[in-house]
Structures are given as structure tokens and as C-alpha cells.
Amino acid sequence: MGERDSATRMRRSPAAFVQNAEHALHDPHLQQALRQIAAGFGGNRRRAAAALPEFEALCDAAAAIKDHTLDHLDLYLAEFERQVIASGGHVHWCADASAARQAVLDICREANAKTVTKGKSMVAEEIDLNPFLEAHDITPVETDLGEYIIQLADEPPSHIIGPAIHKTKDQVSDLFHTHHRAYGKTERLEDGGALVAEARELLRQKYIDADVGITGANFLIAETGSTVIVTNEGNGDLTQSLPPVHIVVASIEKIVPTLEDAATLLRVLARSATGQEMSVYTTFSTGPRRDEDMDGPAAFHVILLDNGRSELLDSRKRDILRCIRCGACMNHCPVYTAVGGHSYGTTYMGPMGAVLSPQFEGLGTAKSLPFASSFCGRCEAVCPMRIPLPDLMREWREDAFRTRMITRRERWALRGWGWVARRPRLYRVAADLSVRILSRLGRGRGALGYLPFGGGWTRARDFPAPEATSFMAAWRAQQDRQQKGRGDV
């Protein structure tokens, strides 16, 4: 099987999460790359948030903006369309991925396009745009450095803001050495700066030659009909300003009411994503080139994708539509940082992907993903949009249980635990007995190498041995001591 087939199969096999994760845990190159995430993105976010006293208040305000927008989504989308048309642009409403792909193809054919440059867009990944264009003799060229790297490797992104974060520098060097020979680049480069410079040199002419430029959008502004992209490379600006046609591919929940609202969201986005105060490039685009403009596209199109989001809007999982794709949840998730994004087998990965993917892929296919969480709560704690990710994953777990998508053994185990948990006295007795047994088994070692019914845990790591008393017993003892102390006064 070729590299492309392997990558495509992994991307489209969320049902194989357990097998993918097992493979990822034993991939030394991947593990080396993943170790950089917590120290890099995670550490940068903590410092950026600590340096802004009003950061938490801004997060509250940002979440409120998105809640208000979702409450009136139809009104703001209609206003956005009016403003885009007023500025000379076009809006294409697409119910699903197939309609969105076809709309892009129709625009490209009208422009007689042979090549298109692309800025980073997870929605374009969601609708499988690149292979569709290639099948219709249109060559897409990724211009974001990370996306360019994985396009050379014929792999999907493994992170929503760092598409090639699973690649080590040596692997990137090998890719460039292999693929850039066709351009006369025969030296194998190892310096990071030199690798970036070589990619920049080769991409420069691609921008100029492209017939169409395609970007995503971090935000859509109803007030002005503007689209907003956030990059650190400037590739998005070149992609949307040099070709004669600019296509924006965005999902309907990206809308915000006003420019001021967008500014609030931008202040929390970069800090949560990369730990920057603002990204290097934050670009607002409004319609095609005007007569007095020196440059810009002659045609401006916005593809608005639903693809199941309207159903989410009317469900208990609606809060996920506040997501601004900062990636903070996956940067802090112990599962994601152990197995990487490809293990999830879907466009969206990590905690936010565990909520979105069952909606897009179907719960029957992606039922493993909501269970791929320790429920430690770190994802919710760092989410700038206050999305209760563990609760939303729990909703999917309940759906899987209710529709009998989990195994009979798991259903009986959950029913048994629920039966005991609804009987407090029995629960306390069982907890006390279990704690005493586990404590005795782990005495002298502090951990258990094997746990009955917990092989999924102990196959990968030891289970910490509990203290010799349960939490409830320790709490009661503390209450008794405090009561006795008050009585002695």
C-alpha cells in the first residue's frame, strides 16, 4: 500500500482509533515530535494569559458574543450575505460537503483555472477539496508551510493550527530533498531557516501563476461582509490578493456581528493558540478589487457550509459551535499529546474533534472518539470559549449507550456501576473495601502493575495505589476532628 493510501485510510477510519493509537505510541519519530507540544504551545499559552490581567474576562465576553450570535444565527448570516453582495461579492449556500466542492469547482471552471493556491483551511480539509480538484484536472498548491509539508508527504493535517507538528525536522529535510530535486535543489538542507527559505523561494512563483486563490476564514463579520484570516506567514494575503479570483470557504458558525466583536475574539485566539498577543498577519477582506484599488482579486466568492451544524445548533451539543479552532484543548490533552492527531482518523482531532467528528462522520463510525478522554478537565479549563468539552463528550457516550453502540459487556458494567452508585450505603461499603484491597496490593511499591478490569490502563502505565482509606472515610474523620475541636473550646 502506498503512502497516500495509508494516510487516507487513517484519516477516514475513526473506528480504528484504538489500533491507530497503539501504533502511534510505538512510533519513535512521532513521540519525539509530540513532546514539543506541551512545552511549546502549552507553555506559551500560560505565559500569554498570565501577562494579560483581563484575559479571563475577555474569554467570558468572547463566549457571550458567540452565544448571542448562535441565538440569532439566521439574522446575522442574512446580513452578512447582504453586505457581501453590496460590496460586489457572491455568497454560495452549501448544505453539505458535496455541494461545497461543486460550488468551488464551478467557480474554478468559470475562471478556466488550472492551478489554485490555498491558505490553510480546516473546512477545505473537511470537504476533501484537494483530491476533488485534482480529480477534475485542477492543481491545488498549499501555501501554509505546515500544509505544504504534509501535501508533499501526502498526509492529512495532524493538528488544526500546526498541520505538520507530527513531523521532525529530519523528516521535513528528507521530504524537501526528495521533492525539490525537480526544481534543481539537490542539496539536503538541515537548518530550519534554510528549509523555510527554500520553500518560500519555490512557492513565490506559484502565487503569481495561480488562477484562483482559496482561503478559509477565522471569522465572518455580518456588519461589513468582511472575512478575516489569521496567519503567521503572510501566505494567506498573497493567496487572496494575487490571483484574479478569491474563494473563501467557511462554515456558518464563523459569523460574528461586528468588527468590535471580532477584535474581542482575536485577542483571545492568538493567546490561546500560539501564545502570541496577536498573530503576525490578521487580514480583513471585503469584496473584490474596487476601481481605485491597486491590487486584489477581480471576483470574490464566499462558500458558506452547513454540513450538520444546523443540527448541532438545535441539540444539547450546541456549545461546540462556539469553538474558534485555537487548538488549546488538544495542546493540553494527555490523550492527544500521547497519540497525535492522525490517530483520531478524522479532520478534527483532540477533545473538540471528539465532539465534532461523531456529528460529521456519524456516531456509529466515530463512537470511539468521545471515549478517548480521561475527563481530567484540562481541555475545558484552557478553552477560551468556555466550552464544556467533557460534558459534550459525555453526551455522545450516553447516546452510544442508549442506542446500543457499545458492547454488551460495557453496557452491563455501566449498569452495574449505576446500580451501586444509586445506593449510597452500599457504594461506601464497596469503595472502602476496594480501597483497602488495592492499598494492600500496592504496599511497598506505591503503584499497581495490574488492575482487575483495568487492563486498558495498566497495559500502558502503572496505576497509583490508593491510600488505605476512601475519600468519604477521610472526610468523615476530618469532620469528626473539627467537631471535637469545637467542642473542646
C-alpha positions in Angstrom: 0.0 0.0 0.0 1.3 3.4 -1.0 1.9 6.3 1.4 -1.2 8.2 0.1 -3.5 5.2 0.6 -2.2 4.7 4.1 -2.7 8.3 5.1 -6.2 8.5 3.6 -7.2 5.2 5.3 -6.0 6.6 8.7 -7.9 9.8 8.2 -11.1 8.2 7.3 -11.1 5.4 9.9 -12.2 6.9 13.3 -13.4 3.4 14.2 -9.8 2.3 14.2 -8.8 4.8 16.9 -7.6 2.1 19.3 -5.4 0.5 16.7 -4.1 3.9 15.4 -3.3 4.9 18.9 -1.4 1.7 19.6 0.7 2.3 16.5 1.3 5.9 17.4 2.6 5.0 20.9 5.3 2.9 19.3 6.3 5.4 16.7 9.6 7.0 17.9 9.6 9.9 15.4 6.0 10.8 16.3 6.7 10.6 20.0 9.7 12.9 19.6 7.6 15.4 17.7 4.7 15.3 20.2 6.9 16.1 23.2 7.3 19.6 21.8 3.5 20.4 22.1 3.0 20.8 25.8 6.3 22.7 26.3 5.7 24.8 23.2 2.0 25.7 22.7 1.0 24.9 26.3 3.8 26.9 27.9 3.3 29.8 25.6 -0.4 30.0 26.3 0.2 30.0 30.1 2.6 32.9 29.8 0.4 34.9 27.4 -2.7 34.5 29.6 -0.8 35.4 32.7 0.6 38.6 31.1 -2.9 39.9 30.3 -4.8 40.7 33.6 -8.2 40.8 31.8 -7.7 37.6 29.9 -10.4 35.6 31.8 -12.8 38.5 31.4 -12.1 38.6 27.7 -12.8 34.9 27.5 -16.2 35.4 29.2 -17.0 38.2 26.8 -16.0 36.1 23.8 -18.2 33.2 24.8 -21.1 35.6 25.3 -20.6 37.0 21.8 -20.7 33.6 20.3 -23.8 32.6 22.3 -25.6 35.7 21.2 -24.6 35.1 17.6 -25.8 31.5 17.7 -29.1 32.6 19.2 -29.6 34.8 16.1 -27.5 33.0 13.6 -30.1 33.2 10.7 -30.3 37.0 11.1 -26.5 37.6 11.1 -25.9 35.2 8.2 -28.5 37.0 6.1 -26.9 40.4 7.0 -23.5 39.0 6.0 -24.9 38.0 2.7 -26.4 41.4 2.0 -23.1 43.1 2.8 -21.1 40.8 0.7 -23.4 41.4 -2.3 -23.3 45.1 -1.7 -19.5 45.1 -1.9 -19.6 43.2 -5.2 -19.1 39.7 -4.0 -21.1 36.4 -4.2 -22.3 34.0 -1.5 -22.9 30.3 -2.1 -25.1 28.4 0.5 -24.0 24.8 0.7 -25.9 22.2 2.8 -23.1 19.6 2.7 -19.6 18.8 1.6 -20.6 17.7 -1.9 -22.4 21.0 -2.6 -19.4 23.0 -1.3 -17.0 21.1 -3.5 -19.2 21.6 -6.5 -19.6 25.3 -5.9 -15.8 25.7 -5.8 -15.4 23.6 -8.9 -18.0 25.7 -10.8 -16.2 28.9 -9.9 -12.8 27.5 -11.0 -14.2 26.3 -14.3 -15.8 29.7 -14.9 -12.3 31.2 -14.4 -10.7 28.5 -16.6 -8.5 27.7 -13.7 -5.7 25.1 -14.0 -3.9 25.9 -10.6 -5.2 27.3 -7.3 -3.2 28.4 -4.3 -4.6 27.7 -0.9 -4.3 29.1 2.5 -4.7 26.8 5.5 -8.4 25.8 5.9 -9.8 23.0 8.0 -13.1 23.4 6.3 -11.4 22.7 3.0 -10.0 19.5 4.7 -13.4 18.7 6.0 -14.9 18.7 2.5 -11.9 16.9 0.9 -11.4 19.7 -1.5 -7.9 18.9 -2.7 -8.5 15.4 -4.1 -11.7 16.6 -5.7 -9.9 19.4 -7.5 -7.2 17.1 -8.6 -9.8 14.6 -10.0 -11.0 17.5 -12.2 -7.6 18.4 -13.5 -7.1 21.4 -11.2 -3.8 21.5 -9.3 -4.1 22.8 -5.7 -1.0 24.2 -4.1 -0.8 24.6 -0.3 1.0 27.7 0.7 1.0 27.5 4.5 4.3 25.9 5.4 2.8 23.1 7.5 0.2 22.4 4.9 2.9 22.4 2.2 4.9 19.9 4.1 2.0 17.4 4.5 1.0 17.9 0.9 4.4 16.7 -0.1 4.1 13.8 2.3 0.5 13.1 1.0 -0.9 13.2 4.6 -3.8 15.0 6.3 -3.1 17.5 9.0 -2.5 16.2 12.5 -3.3 19.5 14.3 -5.7 22.3 13.5 -3.0 25.1 13.8 0.2 23.1 13.3 -0.7 20.7 10.4 2.8 19.1 10.3 3.5 19.2 14.0 3.9 15.4 13.9 7.0 15.7 11.6 10.5 16.1 12.9 13.0 18.4 11.2 14.9 15.5 9.8 11.7 14.2 8.2 11.0 17.6 6.7 14.5 17.7 5.4 14.1 14.3 3.7 10.8 15.4 2.1 12.3 18.6 0.7 15.4 16.7 -0.6 13.1 14.2 -2.4 10.6 16.6 -3.9 12.6 19.7 -4.6 15.1 17.9 -6.9 12.7 18.6 -9.7 13.4 22.3 -9.2 17.2 21.8 -9.2 17.5 21.7 -5.4 19.9 18.8 -4.9 21.4 19.7 -1.5 19.9 18.2 1.6 19.3 21.0 4.0 19.2 20.6 7.7 19.0 24.1 9.0 15.4 25.2 9.8 15.9 28.7 8.3 17.3 27.3 5.1 14.4 24.9 4.8 11.9 27.7 5.2 13.8 29.9 2.7 13.8 27.1 0.1 10.0 26.5 0.4 9.4 30.3 0.2 11.5 30.5 -3.0 9.6 27.7 -4.7 6.2 28.9 -3.7 6.7 32.5 -4.8 6.0 31.8 -8.5 3.1 29.6 -7.6 1.3 32.7 -6.1 1.9 34.7 -9.3 0.8 31.9 -11.7 -2.4 30.8 -9.8 -5.7 31.3 -11.5 -7.7 31.2 -8.2 -6.8 31.7 -4.6 -8.7 29.8 -1.9 -8.6 30.7 1.8 -10.6 29.8 4.9 -11.9 32.3 7.4 -11.3 32.6 11.1 -14.3 35.0 11.3 -17.1 36.4 9.1 -18.3 39.8 10.0 -22.0 40.5 9.5 -21.7 44.2 9.9 -19.4 44.7 6.9 -19.5 41.4 4.9 -15.8 41.0 5.6 -13.8 37.8 6.1 -10.9 37.5 8.5 -7.8 35.3 8.3 -5.1 34.9 10.9 -1.7 33.7 9.8 2.0 33.9 10.8 3.5 33.7 7.4 1.6 36.1 5.1 0.8 33.3 2.7 -2.9 34.0 3.1 -2.5 37.6 2.0 -0.7 36.5 -1.2 -3.2 33.8 -1.8 -6.2 36.1 -1.7 -4.7 39.2 -3.3 -2.6 38.0 -6.3 -5.0 35.6 -8.3 -7.9 37.2 -10.2 -10.4 35.1 -8.2 -10.6 34.8 -4.4 -12.8 32.0 -2.9 -13.4 31.9 0.9 -14.5 28.5 2.2 -16.1 28.9 5.7 -18.7 27.2 7.9 -21.8 29.1 9.1 -20.8 29.3 12.8 -17.8 31.5 11.9 -20.1 34.6 11.8 -19.8 37.4 14.4 -22.0 40.5 14.5 -19.5 43.4 14.4 -15.9 44.5 13.9 -15.7 45.2 17.6 -16.8 41.6 18.4 -14.1 40.2 16.0 -11.5 42.3 17.9 -12.5 40.7 21.2 -12.3 37.2 19.7 -8.9 38.0 18.1 -7.5 39.0 21.5 -8.2 35.5 22.9 -7.5 33.5 19.8 -3.7 34.0 19.3 -3.0 33.8 23.0 -4.9 30.5 23.3 -3.4 29.1 20.1 0.3 30.0 19.9 0.8 32.2 23.0 1.1 35.4 20.9 -0.6 38.7 21.7 -1.7 38.8 18.0 -0.7 36.7 15.1 1.8 38.3 12.7 -0.9 38.8 10.0 -4.5 39.5 10.7 -6.2 40.3 7.4 -9.7 41.6 6.7 -11.1 41.2 3.2 -14.2 42.9 1.9 -15.4 42.1 -1.6 -13.4 42.2 -4.9 -11.0 44.9 -6.0 -12.5 48.3 -6.4 -11.6 50.7 -9.2 -9.3 52.8 -7.0 -7.5 49.7 -5.6 -4.0 49.0 -6.8 -4.4 45.2 -6.4 -6.7 42.5 -5.2 -9.0 39.9 -6.9 -11.5 40.8 -9.6 -14.0 38.3 -8.2 -14.8 37.5 -4.6 -16.9 34.4 -3.6 -17.8 33.1 -0.1 -18.8 29.4 0.3 -21.0 29.0 3.4 -21.0 25.4 4.6 -23.6 23.9 7.0 -22.7 20.2 6.9 -24.6 19.2 10.0 -24.1 22.4 12.0 -27.7 23.3 12.0 -28.5 20.0 13.7 -25.9 20.8 16.3 -27.5 24.2 16.8 -30.7 22.5 17.9 -29.1 19.9 20.1 -27.5 19.5 23.6 -24.1 19.7 22.0 -24.7 23.2 20.6 -21.9 24.7 22.8 -19.2 23.2 20.5 -20.3 25.8 17.8 -18.6 28.4 19.9 -15.2 26.8 19.0 -12.8 29.2 17.3 -10.3 26.5 16.4 -7.4 27.7 18.6 -6.2 24.2 19.4 -5.8 24.8 23.1 -7.8 21.8 24.1 -5.6 19.4 22.2 -2.4 21.1 23.2 -3.3 20.2 26.9 -5.0 16.9 26.4 -3.0 13.9 27.7 -4.6 11.6 25.1 -3.8 13.9 22.1 -0.3 14.6 23.2 0.3 10.9 23.6 -1.0 9.6 20.3 -1.2 12.7 17.9 -3.9 13.8 15.6 -3.8 11.1 12.9 -4.9 8.5 15.5 -8.4 10.1 15.5 -8.9 9.3 11.9 -10.9 12.4 11.2 -10.5 16.0 10.1 -10.9 17.3 13.6 -8.9 15.8 16.4 -8.4 16.1 20.2 -11.3 16.9 22.6 -13.0 19.3 20.1 -12.8 16.7 17.4 -14.2 14.1 19.8 -17.3 16.2 19.9 -17.5 17.4 16.3 -16.5 14.2 14.5 -19.4 12.0 15.6 -21.7 14.7 14.1 -19.8 14.8 10.8 -18.8 11.1 10.5 -21.7 9.5 12.3 -21.7 8.2 15.8 -21.6 4.6 14.6 -18.3 5.3 12.8 -16.7 7.7 15.4 -18.1 6.2 18.6 -14.6 5.5 19.9 -13.6 9.2 20.0 -15.8 10.5 22.8 -14.3 7.7 24.9 -10.8 8.8 24.1 -10.6 11.1 27.1 -9.6 10.7 30.7 -12.0 13.5 31.7 -9.3 15.3 33.5 -10.9 18.5 32.6 -7.8 20.3 31.3 -9.4 20.9 27.9 -12.3 22.7 29.5 -10.0 24.7 31.8 -8.0 26.1 28.9 -10.8 26.6 26.4 -11.2 30.4 25.8 -14.8 29.9 24.7 -15.8 28.1 27.9 -16.9 25.0 26.0 -17.7 22.2 28.5 -15.9 19.6 26.4 -16.1 16.7 28.9 -19.9 17.2 29.3 -20.3 17.2 25.5 -18.2 14.0 25.1 -20.4 12.5 27.9 -23.5 13.4 25.9 -22.1 11.3 23.0 -21.2 8.5 25.4 -24.8 8.5 26.6 -26.1 8.5 23.0 -23.8 5.5 22.3 -25.1 3.7 25.4 -28.7 4.5 24.6 -28.5 3.3 21.0 -26.6 0.1 22.0 -23.5 1.0 20.0 -21.2 -0.1 22.8 -20.5 -3.7 23.7 -22.8 -5.7 25.9 -20.0 -6.2 28.4 -19.6 -2.4 28.6 -23.3 -1.8 29.0 -23.6 -4.4 31.8 -20.6 -2.8 33.5 -22.1 0.6 33.4 -25.5 -0.7 34.6 -23.8 -2.5 37.5 -21.9 0.7 38.5 -25.0 2.7 38.2 -27.0 0.3 40.4 -24.3 0.5 43.1 -23.9 4.3 42.8 -27.6 4.9 43.4 -27.3 3.1 46.8 -25.0 5.3 48.9 -24.6 2.9 51.8 -23.7 0.0 49.5 -21.4 2.3 47.5 -19.5 3.5 50.5 -19.0 -0.1 51.7 -17.8 -1.2 48.3 -15.5 1.8 48.0 -14.0 1.2 51.4 -13.4 -2.5 50.7 -11.9 -1.8 47.2 -9.5 0.9 48.6 -8.3 -1.3 51.4 -7.6 -4.2 49.0 -5.8 -2.0 46.4 -3.8 -0.3 49.1 -2.7 -3.6 50.5 -1.8 -4.9 47.0 0.3 -1.8 46.3 2.0 -1.7 49.7 5.7 -1.0 49.4 5.6 -0.2 45.6 3.1 2.7 45.6 1.6 1.5 42.3 -0.1 -1.5 40.7 1.2 -3.1 37.6 -2.0 -5.0 37.1 -5.6 -3.9 37.9 -8.6 -6.3 37.6 -10.9 -4.9 34.9 -8.4 -2.1 34.3 -6.1 -3.7 31.8 -6.6 -0.8 29.4 -4.9 1.4 31.9 -2.1 -0.9 33.2 -1.0 -2.0 29.8 0.5 1.4 29.3 1.2 2.7 32.8 1.1 1.7 36.5 -2.0 2.5 38.5 -1.2 4.6 41.6 -2.1 2.6 44.7 -4.7 4.5 46.8 -4.3 5.4 50.4 -5.7 2.9 53.0 -9.0 4.8 53.3 -11.6 6.2 51.0 -12.2 9.9 50.4 -15.6 9.7 52.2 -14.0 8.0 55.2 -11.2 10.6 55.3 -13.8 13.4 55.0 -15.9 12.0 57.9 -12.8 11.6 60.1 -11.8 15.2 59.4 -15.4 16.4 60.2 -15.3 14.5 63.4 -12.0 16.0 64.4 -13.3 19.5 63.6 -16.4 18.9 65.6 -14.4 17.6 68.5 -12.1 20.6 68.3 -15.1 23.0 68.5 -16.5 21.0 71.5 -13.2 21.4 73.4 -13.1 25.2 73.1 
